[in-house]
Amino acid sequence: MFAGNLSFDLTREQLLEAFSAVGPVQDVVMPLDKMTGRMRGFAFVEFESDDDAAKAIEALDGKELAGRPLRVNEAQAKPPRSFSPSRGGGGDAGWVPPFDGGRPPKNKGSRRGIRRRKRGF
């Protein structure tokens, strides 16, 4: 399950203690910021059973912990990342031409083909 809006000063033990009051906790993962090494403000808590996880959502969502209201819900898979030119990417992968008013690009073809179309042959 996902636990968000956590205080940056919260320790793993404090979080484990709060969630253990609902049921037996199997694991707690608190991701750290790569640059600062501080906690990122959320954690993933794994319970031994789905029933305990459902109870924890009901009991702890909105409850205050370390001065902040918890946001507790079922963890969801992260959606796949899309290409972003501003973040850099490889080559032309995912490149989208600029918007030009909705007209499709002209198919130029070869010089010979263009002349033939002009003459109507």
Helices and strands as residue ranges (DSSP letters): E 2-4, H 12-20, E 25-29, E 42-47, H 50-60, E 64-65, E 68-69, E 71-73, G 85-87, H 111-119
